[in-house]
Amino acid sequence: MVDEFAWTAGLLGAAALTLPKLKRRLELSRAKHPSLTGHSRMAKRLARLLPGYAYDEAQFFNSDGAPEAVVQQRRAGFHALAGRLQAKAPKSIALTKEMRDGIPDLRFTGAYRVPFQYSPYLREHIASGAFVQSASGVTVTDLDGNRYYDLTGSYGVNVLGVDFYKQSMAEGAALTQDLGLVLGMLHPCVADNVKRLKRISGKDDVSFHMSGTEAVMQAVRLARYHTHKKHLVRFSGAYHGWWEDVQPGPGNPLPPRETYTLREMHEASLKVLRTRKDIACVLVNPLQALHPNKNAPGDSTLLDSSRSASYGPEQKEAYAAWLRQLREVCTARGIVLIFDEVFLGFRLAPGGAQEYFGVQADLVTYGKTLGGGFPVGVVCGSRALMQRFREDKPADICFARGTFKEHPYVMGAMNAFLRQLETPAVQALYQDLDAVWDARREQFNARMVAEGLPVQAANLQSIWTLSYTRPSRYNWMYQYYLRDAGLALSWIGTGRFIFSLNYSGADFDAVLERCVQAARLMRQDGWWHASGNDDLSELSNKAIKRTVLRETLARFFGRS
């Protein structure tokens, strides 16, 4: 009887210890997004298992079962396009090909512009240049003298126009040239920068870093230091730099450690924040308002036409409400709320996403455009959170170092940027941004519908994502027709157009005409053959995904 009682008591004790853990684990699972963006470990496993394979010439032009006449139409159009691109920019293309032997970034971006099945054949026949010699207004000029409307936005740096940054860089150099390369001691302009950033961010303290990634690293480190907790929360699909804790999926050789990837805009995630005791901070990238819980859209994953994004007044209010909920629960639980405004800072509003959405974070990170054209990262926060040492425990410190973090030229250009930010001319660029860019999106979409072209745009102000309204396996070709039409895109193609705010109505009209011209020619060359009531009218996004899955499984199990 005693043994039986002891056994029962032990079982109950074990259950008492285990059930709360299981409950917390279940709550965490429910807070994860059901896609691979919410399951980094699974995504990494699948990435390691995914077999690489390439289409031969026949498959390249006929991966959707098109009639032979359409296949020949595509082949002729493809080689004509390749010839035009080569003839226009021989010097730019030649230098790019030469430098692929020494610049691994060029090899990477060249390989991942389109879905991997098509990439080898396309790279063999179509080339584009990565080198440019000048920029002005809203255009860049390559080594052959070709001018392109710039839709790359310099990865988000170019908010106010390239001429603005040229001026900021020149003014910054002139302001600090007498100091030159003196590091560790500060140029007086740093003091003015701090005052202006405190006013913009609404925070007490400012620290400088050498990149946006480093700024986010320091913000997370400070949160852990002051809360004595390890885990950070990030949301599915959000990008916060390439360091390990915030990029736990494919691309990171190490598994996630003290990172929870949760579903954005979901009550289950709020429940995790309310109940767990090991969370130091929550990271928010406000760019995700355009495509919550989805990775940054790129043409390398454009296997069908299911890519989507959406933003407007209703989505703005919904996202602002979500941020308010995060603010409330973080305050109640002593969790540090971090706004990562490295990409969006100073684009949505002079005061960034805090001003635009009407929610204050505990720590805010900036980068990109704030350097006035030079590399920079910044953390702004409350005095308590920004403190890096403890008077009562002198050995307990929080390091933040970087040789070039207050480089005089960077600080000078930042000062020029911040001063110009307050001028009437720059303030005028921020007037009615939602209305201006939403009207341009509507103009774009209406024109595409009128032309019968299967292209539509969604935007968060001047940041755009293109989607495709009819099933196709060849939407990724559009980026090359756009290049041919005189538009410069970043390596992720039509997944992200980044306009600078100095685009005039006439500039935008010119871009729109080139988009229409490129889409017409792409349709004429047969790539959107399945867009109408023809022999491929049964093609669907679901059918395309099934085809790709069958191909992948066949390669995985060694069948051709």
VOGU-3710 file (C-alpha; in Angstrom, 3 decimals, decimal comma):
1> mvdefawtag> 0,000/0,000/0,000  2,836/2,392/0,879  4,607/1,624/-2,403  1,398/2,172/-4,348  0,806/5,468/-2,566  4,371/6,601/-3,278  4,040/5,607/-6,928  0,774/7,557/-7,278  2,202/10,570/-5,507  5,252/10,491/-7,759
11> llgaaaltlp> 3,079/10,280/-10,851  0,962/13,217/-9,719  4,075/15,215/-8,881  5,557/14,548/-12,296  2,289/15,556/-13,933  2,173/18,756/-11,868  5,618/19,643/-13,146  5,048/18,550/-16,730  1,570/19,885/-17,485  2,437/23,602/-17,131
21> klkrrlelsr> 5,396/23,097/-19,471  3,188/21,317/-21,979  0,617/24,083/-21,696  3,234/26,766/-22,396  4,598/24,740/-25,283  1,123/24,371/-26,771  0,507/28,110/-26,433  3,790/28,787/-28,199  2,887/26,413/-31,022  -0,482/28,088/-31,481
31> akhpsltghs> 1,271/31,457/-31,738  3,412/30,335/-34,660  2,335/31,058/-38,202  1,341/27,840/-40,018  3,629/28,615/-42,985  7,364/27,933/-43,095  8,016/31,550/-42,105  6,759/30,601/-38,649  8,789/27,396/-38,364  12,450/28,187/-38,866
41> rmakrlarll> 13,736/24,741/-37,898  11,456/23,024/-40,373  12,336/25,575/-43,051  16,052/24,887/-42,546  15,517/21,127/-42,758  13,540/21,438/-45,979  16,135/23,817/-47,424  18,836/21,209/-46,848  16,714/18,511/-48,488  15,529/20,505/-51,512
51> pgyaydeaqf> 17,318/19,095/-54,581  18,708/21,466/-57,145  17,797/20,847/-60,740  17,702/22,885/-63,913  15,451/22,948/-66,935  16,998/22,227/-70,307  16,112/24,406/-73,270  12,871/22,569/-74,066  11,654/22,720/-70,459  12,731/26,352/-70,070
61> fnsdgapeav> 10,371/27,483/-72,801  7,623/24,975/-72,123  7,331/24,279/-68,403  3,572/24,897/-68,624  2,677/22,645/-71,566  2,174/25,427/-74,122  1,479/24,657/-77,805  4,534/24,468/-80,051  3,665/27,739/-81,785  3,746/29,553/-78,431
71> vqqrragfha> 7,009/27,849/-77,492  8,599/29,133/-80,698  7,140/32,567/-79,999  8,765/32,563/-76,582  12,091/31,347/-77,916  12,229/34,064/-80,549  11,188/36,743/-78,063  13,723/35,554/-75,503  16,682/35,691/-77,856  15,557/39,039/-79,260
81> lagrlqakap> 15,386/40,418/-75,697  18,824/38,991/-74,897  20,230/40,612/-78,017  18,748/44,010/-77,179  20,078/43,964/-73,620  23,571/42,992/-74,789  23,638/45,572/-77,576  22,562/48,370/-75,239  25,096/47,794/-72,484  28,197/45,873/-73,665
91> ksialtkemr> 30,641/47,705/-71,355  28,463/47,360/-68,255  27,789/43,683/-68,931  31,424/42,887/-69,719  32,705/44,368/-66,462  29,975/42,584/-64,498  30,930/39,241/-66,032  34,604/39,883/-65,299  33,963/40,819/-61,675  31,879/37,732/-60,934
101> dgipdlrftg> 35,225/35,970/-60,455  36,080/38,259/-57,549  32,766/39,444/-56,067  30,680/36,593/-54,606  27,700/38,921/-54,137  27,431/39,197/-57,924  27,376/35,428/-58,273  24,723/35,133/-55,570  22,388/37,843/-56,868  22,826/36,617/-60,432
111> ayrvpfqysp> 21,792/33,110/-59,443  18,759/34,141/-57,383  17,005/36,622/-59,631  14,586/33,942/-60,848  13,394/30,504/-59,670  16,383/28,160/-59,572  14,996/25,766/-62,204  15,233/28,499/-64,847  18,355/30,260/-63,581  21,220/28,378/-65,335
121> ylrehiasga> 19,755/28,660/-68,841  18,741/32,268/-68,300  22,185/33,268/-67,010  23,773/31,602/-70,010  21,802/33,750/-72,445  20,643/36,956/-70,721  22,973/39,343/-68,937  22,558/42,699/-67,257  25,108/45,107/-65,904  25,684/45,804/-62,209
131> fvqsasgvtv> 27,922/48,834/-62,743  26,760/52,429/-63,146  28,788/55,603/-63,484  26,457/58,396/-62,405  23,080/59,289/-60,953  20,923/62,388/-60,941  17,290/63,218/-60,303  15,504/59,882/-60,334  17,779/58,144/-62,845  21,060/56,239/-62,970
141> tdldgnryyd> 23,395/56,005/-65,965  25,409/52,885/-66,792  28,884/52,612/-68,345  27,379/52,711/-71,831  25,458/55,953/-71,278  22,024/54,342/-70,851  19,747/56,129/-68,382  17,341/54,126/-66,237  14,621/55,271/-63,868  15,843/54,073/-60,493
151> ltgsygvnvl> 13,389/51,793/-58,691  16,018/50,181/-56,476  15,872/52,941/-53,859  19,425/51,944/-52,904  17,893/49,207/-50,710  15,822/51,827/-48,908  18,552/54,427/-48,356  17,320/56,742/-51,085  14,272/58,368/-49,501  14,683/61,976/-50,627
161> gvdfykqsma> 16,469/61,666/-53,978  20,054/61,010/-54,972  20,909/64,697/-55,397  19,858/65,319/-51,800  22,396/62,744/-50,603  25,141/64,038/-52,841  24,637/67,423/-51,212  24,531/65,934/-47,706  27,746/63,995/-48,303  29,520/67,055/-49,698
171> egaaltqdlg> 28,313/69,291/-46,855  29,295/66,701/-44,284  32,786/66,359/-45,738  33,235/70,142/-45,807  32,009/70,448/-42,220  34,402/67,851/-40,815  37,362/67,864/-43,202  39,608/69,733/-40,774  39,210/66,852/-38,322  39,587/64,150/-40,978
181> lvlgmlhpcv> 40,116/60,629/-39,668  40,155/61,215/-35,929  38,184/58,503/-34,153  37,221/58,180/-30,516  37,024/61,942/-30,041  33,898/63,643/-31,350  33,291/66,430/-33,829  30,914/69,097/-32,424  28,257/68,204/-35,004  27,664/64,991/-33,025
191> adnvkrlkri> 26,132/67,053/-30,235  23,674/68,636/-32,661  22,846/65,234/-34,140  22,022/63,872/-30,700  19,735/66,799/-29,869  17,844/66,415/-33,135  17,518/62,642/-32,841  16,245/62,912/-29,278  13,567/65,303/-30,490  12,614/63,100/-33,461
201> sgkddvsfhm> 12,542/59,808/-31,553  11,121/61,141/-28,294  13,853/59,297/-26,394  16,506/60,319/-23,848  19,694/58,815/-25,234  21,318/58,068/-28,582  24,093/55,651/-29,537  25,800/55,358/-32,917  26,786/52,194/-34,764  28,213/51,220/-38,133
211> sgteavmqav> 25,155/49,604/-39,695  21,479/48,933/-39,125  22,256/45,320/-38,297  24,635/46,426/-35,536  22,057/48,852/-34,168  19,490/46,056/-33,831  22,101/43,801/-32,226  22,806/46,459/-29,611  19,121/47,141/-28,942  18,519/43,443/-28,263
221> rlaryhthkk> 21,653/43,239/-26,118  20,521/46,193/-23,998  17,070/44,643/-23,556  18,603/41,402/-22,329  21,036/43,240/-20,079  18,357/45,218/-18,286  15,606/42,589/-18,095  17,922/39,684/-17,197  15,981/37,574/-19,709  17,293/35,769/-22,784
231> hlvrfsgayh> 14,584/35,361/-25,375  13,599/37,780/-28,083  10,367/37,661/-30,057  10,377/38,359/-33,760  7,472/37,968/-36,144  7,160/35,697/-39,153  8,736/37,027/-42,311  10,254/40,132/-40,718  13,850/41,072/-41,516  16,080/42,591/-38,833
241> gwwedvqpgp> 19,525/42,088/-40,348  21,485/38,931/-41,018  22,829/38,140/-37,562  21,943/34,844/-35,959  19,238/35,508/-33,365  16,992/37,494/-35,702  17,559/35,409/-38,833  17,065/31,861/-37,573  15,850/30,215/-40,793  17,559/29,320/-44,090
251> gnplpprety> 20,733/31,324/-44,601  21,894/30,876/-41,014  24,104/27,812/-40,431  23,140/27,709/-36,739  19,750/26,686/-35,334  17,599/29,243/-33,483  18,497/29,559/-29,832  16,872/32,223/-27,673  14,409/33,282/-30,392  10,649/32,881/-30,630
261> tlremheasl> 9,197/33,472/-34,090  5,507/34,265/-33,620  2,531/35,135/-35,783  2,035/38,852/-36,268  -1,383/40,416/-35,658  -2,700/37,402/-33,748  -4,161/36,996/-30,272  -2,218/33,783/-29,638  1,034/35,736/-29,851  -0,232/38,265/-27,320
271> kvlrtrkdia> -1,094/35,375/-25,005  2,497/34,115/-25,196  3,752/37,585/-24,301  1,334/37,778/-21,375  2,245/34,410/-19,888  5,908/33,610/-20,510  8,554/34,900/-18,118  11,663/34,527/-20,308  11,027/37,241/-22,953  13,376/40,234/-22,939
281> cvlvnplqal> 12,098/42,093/-25,986  9,786/42,171/-28,974  11,121/43,281/-32,352  8,799/44,934/-34,848  9,644/45,837/-38,435  6,773/48,128/-39,532  7,388/47,248/-43,188  5,469/44,027/-42,472  2,252/46,042/-42,508  2,389/45,565/-46,299
291> hpnknapgds> 2,620/41,768/-46,084  2,223/40,448/-42,514  3,838/37,072/-41,794  5,373/36,845/-45,262  9,004/37,054/-46,282  10,199/39,978/-48,365  8,828/39,276/-51,854  11,400/38,395/-54,485  11,166/37,018/-58,006  13,324/34,002/-57,123
301> tlldssrsas> 10,236/32,444/-55,504  7,813/33,563/-58,199  6,880/30,061/-59,364  3,228/30,949/-59,909  0,936/33,966/-59,481  -0,001/33,571/-55,832  2,237/36,354/-54,480  0,180/39,037/-52,768  0,421/42,157/-50,645  -2,149/44,671/-49,475
311> ygpeqkeaya> -2,197/47,999/-47,701  -4,651/50,879/-47,342  -6,494/52,883/-44,665  -8,092/49,778/-43,131  -4,786/47,915/-42,979  -3,103/50,984/-41,510  -5,613/51,167/-38,677  -5,448/47,399/-38,104  -1,660/47,493/-37,889  -1,719/50,548/-35,612
321> awlrqlrevc> -4,195/48,725/-33,355  -1,847/45,736/-33,284  1,070/47,969/-32,278  -1,051/49,482/-29,521  -1,810/45,983/-28,224  1,886/45,139/-28,248  2,638/48,373/-26,424  0,089/47,539/-23,735  1,229/43,981/-23,090  4,929/44,883/-23,181
331> targivlifd> 4,366/47,632/-20,636  2,394/45,298/-18,375  4,985/42,513/-18,570  8,188/44,554/-18,461  9,127/43,511/-22,009  11,174/45,938/-24,101  9,343/46,945/-27,296  11,807/47,654/-30,126  10,837/49,309/-33,396  13,310/48,374/-36,097
341> evflgfrlap> 13,041/51,417/-38,365  16,300/50,812/-40,179  14,423/50,406/-43,476  11,343/52,566/-42,991  12,732/55,285/-40,743  12,186/58,780/-42,250  10,246/57,362/-45,213  6,678/57,212/-43,878  6,965/60,463/-41,908  9,702/62,762/-40,559
351> ggaqeyfgvq> 9,278/61,033/-37,207  9,239/57,565/-38,727  6,850/54,745/-37,936  6,349/55,929/-34,354  4,813/59,121/-35,697  3,016/57,438/-38,596  1,291/54,746/-36,510  1,021/56,819/-33,333  2,766/54,313/-31,037  5,951/54,863/-29,018
361> adlvtygktl> 8,496/52,065/-28,621  11,021/51,667/-25,805  13,961/51,442/-28,174  14,096/52,547/-31,813  16,770/51,645/-34,353  17,572/53,712/-37,426  20,020/53,338/-40,290  19,985/53,517/-44,077  18,987/57,057/-44,974  19,984/58,694/-41,668
371> gggfpvgvvc> 23,678/58,628/-42,616  22,996/61,146/-45,364  24,532/58,755/-47,883  27,076/57,049/-45,615  26,710/53,784/-43,617  25,282/54,223/-40,131  23,184/52,643/-37,406  21,539/54,391/-34,475  19,746/53,293/-31,309  17,506/55,719/-29,427
381> gsralmqrfr> 15,982/54,835/-26,077  15,164/55,781/-22,523  17,999/56,655/-20,156  17,361/53,542/-18,084  17,530/51,165/-21,057  20,500/52,833/-22,742  22,697/52,670/-19,613  25,563/50,201/-20,171  26,926/49,759/-16,674  25,805/49,457/-13,064
391> edkpadicfa> 27,269/51,726/-10,380  26,655/49,109/-7,695  28,206/46,278/-9,751  31,136/47,787/-11,667  32,063/44,544/-13,426  28,549/44,073/-14,802  28,670/46,003/-18,072  27,109/45,869/-21,551  29,647/46,375/-24,327  28,973/48,324/-27,517
401> rgtfkehpyv> 31,999/49,061/-29,660  32,831/49,950/-33,239  35,856/51,790/-34,557  34,020/53,846/-37,159  30,728/54,362/-35,352  31,172/58,151/-35,016  33,267/58,708/-38,128  33,465/62,491/-38,696  32,329/62,355/-42,321  29,345/60,158/-41,412
411> mgamnaflrq> 28,390/62,437/-38,543  28,765/65,480/-40,819  26,524/64,004/-43,518  24,002/62,994/-40,857  23,996/66,546/-39,584  23,323/67,854/-43,088  20,511/65,303/-43,476  18,876/66,229/-40,169  19,108/69,948/-40,822  17,603/69,614/-44,292
421> letpavqaly> 14,848/67,411/-42,885  13,403/70,489/-41,178  13,422/72,748/-44,263  10,146/73,660/-46,011  11,301/72,017/-49,255  11,824/68,628/-47,615  8,771/68,929/-45,390  6,723/69,499/-48,549  7,762/66,058/-49,817  6,016/64,511/-46,815
431> qdldavwdar> 2,674/66,190/-47,418  -0,183/63,725/-48,019  2,180/60,838/-48,777  -0,522/58,194/-48,377  -2,855/60,020/-50,752  -0,155/60,787/-53,344  1,234/57,282/-53,598  -2,138/55,545/-53,295  -3,383/57,643/-56,215  -0,353/56,595/-58,241
441> reqfnarmva> -0,993/52,943/-57,406  -4,604/53,294/-58,530  -3,425/54,939/-61,747  -1,024/52,055/-62,336  -3,609/49,362/-61,633  -6,336/51,001/-63,700  -4,010/51,327/-66,671  -2,994/47,680/-66,484  -6,636/46,602/-66,356  -7,485/48,826/-69,309
451> eglpvqaanl> -4,645/47,259/-71,299  -5,723/43,739/-70,358  -2,358/43,088/-68,701  -2,154/40,721/-65,692  -0,126/43,027/-63,422  -1,248/44,868/-60,283  0,559/46,806/-57,563  0,169/47,074/-53,806  2,015/49,721/-51,847  2,982/51,081/-48,487
461> qsiwtlsytr> 3,416/54,623/-49,742  6,520/54,637/-51,967  7,324/50,933/-51,437  5,571/48,744/-54,004  5,100/45,049/-54,655  3,799/43,723/-57,971  1,457/40,771/-58,143  0,071/38,858/-61,103  -3,630/38,318/-61,618  -3,613/35,235/-63,830
471> psrynwmyqy> -1,745/31,960/-63,299  1,630/31,800/-65,027  5,014/30,187/-64,522  6,862/33,031/-66,239  6,021/36,206/-64,320  9,695/36,519/-63,318  10,553/37,351/-66,942  8,876/40,735/-66,473  11,944/42,144/-64,699  14,031/41,717/-67,861
481> ylrdaglals> 11,468/43,402/-70,060  11,386/46,256/-67,532  15,171/46,520/-67,760  14,880/46,629/-71,530  12,289/49,418/-71,172  14,670/51,559/-69,122  13,892/50,728/-65,498  16,538/49,752/-62,934  15,384/47,171/-60,377  17,223/45,562/-57,498
491> wigtgrfifs> 18,105/41,887/-57,677  14,767/40,824/-56,152  13,036/42,131/-59,269  9,362/43,019/-59,236  8,957/41,985/-55,606  9,894/45,471/-54,503  9,913/48,815/-56,282  11,337/51,544/-54,032  10,576/55,040/-55,268  12,341/58,076/-53,825
501> lnysgadfda> 9,967/60,780/-52,627  11,241/63,268/-55,218  9,495/61,366/-58,042  7,295/63,951/-59,725  4,012/63,188/-61,421  5,772/63,375/-64,796  8,495/60,984/-63,594  5,902/58,521/-62,403  3,987/58,763/-65,687  7,190/57,920/-67,536
511> vlercvqaar> 7,738/54,861/-65,340  4,149/53,760/-65,864  4,492/54,001/-69,652  7,604/51,836/-69,504  5,837/49,273/-67,327  2,988/49,082/-69,836  5,392/48,903/-72,767  7,315/46,057/-71,136  4,148/44,128/-70,247  2,766/44,471/-73,763
521> lmrqdgwwha> 5,958/43,078/-75,254  6,089/40,251/-72,735  2,534/39,279/-73,621  3,355/39,549/-77,329  6,287/37,180/-76,847  3,982/34,512/-75,416  5,049/34,389/-71,775  1,524/35,091/-70,581  -0,025/32,688/-73,052  -2,087/31,115/-70,257
531> sgnddlsels> -3,644/34,458/-69,397  -6,696/34,105/-71,597  -9,307/31,591/-72,702  -6,930/29,415/-74,675  -5,509/25,927/-74,553  -4,012/26,554/-71,114  -7,085/28,094/-69,506  -7,135/25,239/-66,978  -3,748/26,288/-65,609  -4,029/27,364/-61,971
541> nkaikrtvlr> -1,673/28,309/-59,175  -2,589/25,064/-57,454  -1,789/23,038/-60,572  1,555/24,832/-60,934  2,485/24,027/-57,334  1,576/20,367/-57,874  3,770/20,220/-60,967  6,744/21,702/-59,133  6,190/19,327/-56,199  6,182/16,317/-58,558
551> etlarffgrs> 9,392/17,529/-60,184  11,053/18,049/-56,819  10,064/14,631/-55,483  11,248/12,958/-58,674  14,686/14,590/-58,322  14,800/13,811/-54,615  14,203/10,118/-55,211  16,635/10,021/-58,128  14,161/9,884/-60,979  14,604/12,176/-63,980
//
